[in-house]
Structure formats: C-alpha cells, structure tokens
Amino acid sequence: MSKTVDVDTKTFVRFWLIVAILAIAAILLVQASTGLLIVGIAIFIAIAVRPLVLKVEKIIGKERHALASGLTVGGLVLIVGTALAIVGPTVVSETTTFLKDAPNMLQEENSSWDTIDEIGKFFGIENAHTQIVNNLRDFSGYLLNGFKANFLSSVGAVGSFLAGLVLTIIIAILWLIQGPEIMDKLWQKIASKNNKVSKVSRRIVSRMANVISKYVGGQTLVALLDGLVTWAIVFVLSLIFGFSSGLAFPMALIAAIFYLIPMFGPLITAVVVSLITFISAPAAGLIFLVVYVIYEQVENNVIAPKIQGDALDLPSVIILIAVTIGIYMFGLLGAIISIPIAGMIKVLVDEYPNIRALRES
C-alpha cells in the first residue's frame, strides 16, 4: 500500500539548497586541497620547531621573537637543502653505476658458475649462468631506463615544488610570529562565552602541540644519531677495504634523512647503503648490512625509547596502521606525519570524557 508524503515548497527548496551548498563546498575543498595541504604542513612545521625558537630567543632576547623565528626556520631549511644537495647527486650517480655494472660484476665473479651450470643441466637447462646474466642485464637495463624516466619527469615538477616550498616556509615563519597571539585571542573569545569550553579546548590543543614537538624533536635526534653511526661504519669499512672514505658522509646523510620515514626508513637505508658500498667492495656491503641491522635492534629497543620517551605511547599495530594509511593517502609526506596525527587522535580519545561532560553540562 503506497502512501503520499506532502512536502511544502519551503522545506523542498531548503533541502535542495543544503545539498547544493554541500556540493559546492566539496568542489571548493577539492580545488583548494593543495593550498590547504601547504597551510597544514606550514603550521605543523611551526609547531614542531617552536621549542627550538624558544631556545634561540633565550640567546638573542625574547623581544626579538620574529628574528628568532626567521633564523630558526631559515637555518633548518639551509641545513636540509645542503644535505639534499649532497645526497641527491650521490644517490643518482651510484644507483646508475650499480644498474650498469651489476651484470658485468656477476659475469666476472665466475668461481661458482660451474656449480650453477651443473645444477642447470640437472633440470635440463643449458648454460644456466649465461641465461642468468643475460636476464639480469635486461632487467638492469629496464630499471635504468625507468629510473632515468622518473628522474627526468620529477625535474619537470621542480618549479611548482619550489613555489610551494617557499610559500610553506613563509607561512610557517608568520605562524611562529603571529600564531600564539591569534590563539590567545581565540581562547579569550571562547572564554567570554564559556570558560569551561575554553579551558578544555586549550588543554587539548596544547597536548596535541606537545605531541608534535616531542615526536619531531625525538625523531630528528635519533635520525642524526643513525646518520652518525652509518658514517662511522662506512668510514671504517673504507679504511679496511680501500674504497673512498668520502662516501661515508653522503651515506650518513642518506641514513639520517630516510630515518625520518617511520618504520620503513631504516630498511630503506640498509638496502640503499649496502648496495652502494657493495659496488665499491662486495664484502663491505655485506658487513655493513649485518652491523647496521644489529645496531637498529639496539636503537629500536634501547636508544629510541630513551630519547623519545612517552610522547606518543601508541601500540606498534596502531603505528603501522597509521603509517600505511598515511603512505597511501599522501605518499612520503603521509608516512612522516601519520604518527603524530595518530598521537593527536589519541589525545582526543583520552579527552573524550571531558568533552562529553561539557556537552552534557
């Protein structure tokens, strides 16, 4: 039995007006996604480096807050830019060399080819080692061409990247200078209407900012230590096996930079540095891999917990889930910011009883 529902014109128009407004808002958000991402990253950076700005203020004076903010952010940009300028050409050069030389290196290391040929004959394969080398040469050529194509395509996006980077830096500096004042005015305005809401909101935001600054500070310190250990290992190996000790510093920077990627960073470092040192001396590459893996166990279980403390207090499964979602949503950037975001969500969960109490009061 069908029923007829009468809807007055005013309700009908209001419904479709709301739908239209939501649709327009969604379109505008999609169009502004890049800008919102830049603003979000800038504020994230500003919150992360604020403790460092406060330390600089103690040296040059609190009245020079703007100068301290500019010096801190500018100094960090200079350090990171210099590190990338050193690491980038080394990684590109060594990767290209490895892909070119790997088949020939295997061809020359022919001490075990007779055994491989015998095994191949047992399975009915003639000249097994020749087929292995030829297939490796084809695969290396495919990887090399793909590496070059990706590198060239990334170069074309440098202009837009630099523009976004400059804008991010400017917003971060301005937020460091004006952000605290803006937030104070916001809390005062909220307190004039509801003092309890202001106190709870301020505590939640303060805890979130604390999560970001502690996590980024601890992660950066451990990353620098990881780079120092990598430098020491590669330097000692260069003295033992006679390859250039100048390789140690770029490898240290690679380790420090990749460590900022949660969970997967040390694995990437182990593979990249082992392969690059393997090119110079195969035994050195294997020794580095073993020593670095042992160090990572000590770092993950002793050093990192001591330095980072209880800034997040998240189970490893939650961290892995956060990193996985972050990678698939925003790539490398998502991997880096996913854990502090998970920490901020935990703050909201912890504060939920207080938020609920405000709603019921």
N, C-alpha and C positions, 0 to 999 in steps of 0.2 A: 504494500500500500504506500503510495507516494504522498509526500507532504510538501506543501508550498511554504517557503520561508519568505516573509516580506522584509525587505531591507530598504530603509528610507534613503533618499538620494544623498543626504548629508553623510551618512555612515559609509555609503558606497564610494563617494568621492574621497572621503578621508582615508579609507583603506588603500585605494589605488595611489593616493598621494604619498602615503607612507612607503608603499612598495617602490614608487618612482624615486623617492628620496634615498632609500637604501641602495637602490641600483646605481644611482648617480654617485653616492658616497663610495661604493665598492669600486666603480670605474676610476674615480679620482685617486683612491688609495693605490690602485694598481699603477696608475700613471705616475704617482709620486713615490713609488716604492724605493727607487734609487736614492732620492733625496732623504726619505725617512731613514733609510739604512745608513747614509752618511751621517745624519744627525745622531742616530743611535750609537754609532761607533765613536763619534766625537765625544759624546757625553760619557760613554764607557771609558774611553782613554782618560778623560778629565778626572773621573772618579778614581781610576787606578793610580794616577800619578800625583794625586793631591797630597798624600803623605810625604812624597819627595819634595813637593813645592813648599810644604810647611818647614821642612828641614833647610831648604835654601833660604827661606825667609828668616830663619834664625841667624843665618850668616850675614845676609845683606840688610836685614831690618824688615819688620812687619809692614812698615809704611810703604815698602816697595813691592807690594803684592803682585802688581801687574808685571813688573820686571822679573820677579821670581818665576811667575808662570811662563813667561816667554822664554826665559833661559832654560827652564826645565824641559819644556816640550821641544824647543829648538835643539837642545843638546841631545835628547833622545833620538830625534829624527836624524841628526848628524851621525850618531853612533850606528844606528840601524842602517842608514843609507851607505855608510862606509863599509859596513860588514857585508851587505848585499853586493856592493860593487866589487869586493874582493872575492866573495864566494861564487857569484854568478859565472864569471868567465872560467874559473877553475872547473866548476861542475860541468859546464858545456864542453870545454876542451877535453877533460878526462873521460867524459861519457862517450864523446865522439871517437876518441882514440881507442877506448875499450871495445866499442862495437866494431871498429875497423880491424883491430889486431887480434881479437879473441879467436877467430878460426885459425889464423896462422900460428898463434901460440899453441893451440891444441895440436896442430899438424906437426910442429917441431917437437913437442913432448911425446915422442913415439915409443917410449920404453914399454908401455903396456898395450900397444896396438896389436901385437901378435896374439896376446891373450884374447883381446876383443874379437879379432878375426876368427880365432878358433871357436869362440862361443857362437859367433855369427854362422859359421859353417855348420855347427851342430843343429841350428834352426833353419838351415837351408839358405842363408844369406851370404853372398859372396862379397868380399872386400867391405866388411861392415864398417871399418874405421873410415874408409873413403866416403861412404854414404853419410856417416855421422857428421864429418867435417863439412861436406857439401851442404847438408841440410842446415847446419849451424851457420854457414856462410850466408845462405839465402835468408835465414831468419834474422841474422845480424843486419843484413842489408835492408830488410823490411823495417826493422826497428830504427835504423839510422835515418832512413827516408822519412819515417813518421816523426822522429824526433826533430829533424830539420823543419818539417812542415809545421809542426806545432810551435816551434820556436819562432818561425817567421810570422805565423798568424798572431802570436802573442805580441810581437813587436808592433804590429799594426794597432794594437789596443793600448799602447803605452800612453798616447796623448790623452785619451779620456781618463785613464787611470791616474795620471799625474794631476789632472784637473780636479778629480775627486779627492785625491790625497791632499792637495793644497787646501781645498775647502774644508776637509776634515780637520786639518791642523789648526786652521783659523778658528773654526767653531769650538774646538777643544780649548784653545787658549782663552777665547772670550767667555766660555762657560766657567773656566777656572777663575777668571777675574770677577764675573758678574753673577755666576750661578749661586754662590752662598747667599748673596743679598736677595736674589729673586726668591729662593726657597724660604728665607726668613720672612719675607713679606707674605708669602703664600700661607705659612703656618699661622702668622698673626691674623690673617683674614679668616682662616678657618676657625681659629680660637675665639674670634669675636662672635661667632655663631654657635660653636660647640667646642668647649675647651677639651673635653674628653676625646673627641674625634681627632683634634689637633695633636694631642699627646701620643695617642696610639699610632696615628699616621706617621708622625715624626720619628717615633721609635722604629717602626717598620722600615722606613726609608733609610734611616741611619744604619740599621743592621744590614740591609742589602748593600749599602755602600761599603760597609766594613768587610763583607764577604768578597766583594770585587777587589778592593785594595789589598787585602791579605792574600787572596789567591794569586793575583797577578804578581805581587811582590815576592811571595814564596816561590812561585813557578819560575820567575826570572832569575832569582838567586840560584836555584838548583840547576837551571839551564846553563848559567855561567860556570858553575862547578863541573857540570857534564862536559862543557867545552874545554875546560882546563885539563880534565883527566884525559880526554881524547887527544889534546895537544901533547901531553906527556907520553902517552902510549906511542903515537905516531913518531914523535921525535926520537924516542929510544929505539924504535924499530928501524928508523932511518940510519942511526949510528951502527946498528948491528948488521943490516943488510946492504948498506952503502947507497941507498937512493937519496934524493934531495931532501934535506931537512926542512926546506922551505914549504914542503907540502903540509907540515904539521899545523901551521896557523890557519890556512883555509879549511882544513878538516875540523879544527876546533870550532870555527865559526859555523860550519855546517851542523855540527852536533848541537851547539847552543841554540841555533835557530829552529831546528827540527824538534828539539825537546819541548818547545812551546806548544806543539801539537799533542794533546793529551793521549796517552796510552800508545798511540801508533808512532809518535815521534822517535823514540829510541830505536824502534825496529827499523825505521827508515834510515836512521844514522848508521846502524850496524851493517845494513846491506850496502848503502852508498859508499861509506868509508872503506869497508872491506874490499869492495870491488875496485875502488881507485888505488888502494895500496897493493892489491893483488896484481894490478898491471905492472907496478914497479918491481914487486918481488912476491911471487905467489905464496911463499911461506909466511911473509909478513902479513898478508891479507888474512890468512887463516889464524895466525896468532892474535891479530887484532880482534877478530871476531870472538875468539874464546875469552880473551881478557876483558873485552867490553861487556860481554854477556854476564860474566862473573861480577863485574863492577855494578851493572844495572840491578842485580839481585840485592847487593848491599845498599845501593841508592834507594831502591823502592821500599825496602823493608826497614832501613835504619835512618839514612840521611834525610830523605824527603819528608817522612813523618815528623822528624825533629824540627826541621826548618819551617814547614808549612803549618804545623800544629793542628788545631781543631777548627780551622777556618770554615770548613765545609761539613765535615762529619757525615759524609754520604757513603752508603754501601757501594761496593765496586760494581754491582749489577746496575745500579741507578746511573753511575758514571758512564758505564759502557752504553747504556740505552741513550743517555743524553748525547754522547759523542756521535753515536750512529745517526740519530735524528739530525744533529747539527751538520754533519757531513753531507747528508742527502738534501738538506734544505739550503745551505749556504756554502757548501764545499769546505775549503781550508779554513775560511773565516768562521764558519759554523762550528768546526771542531775546536777552535781556540776559545770561543765564547760560550760553548754549550755547558761546560761545567759550572762556571759562575752563575749562569742563568738557572741551572738546576739548584744551585745553592740558594738563590733568591726565592725560588718556588718553595724550597724547604722552609725559609723564613716565613712565608705566607701561611704554610701549613701549621707551623709552630704557633703563629699568632692568631690562628683561626678562632680559638675560644674567645679571645679578647675582641676580635672583630664581630663575632656573633653576639657578644654581650652588649656591644654598642648598638647593634641593630635592634635588640630586644628592649633596650632601655628607653 
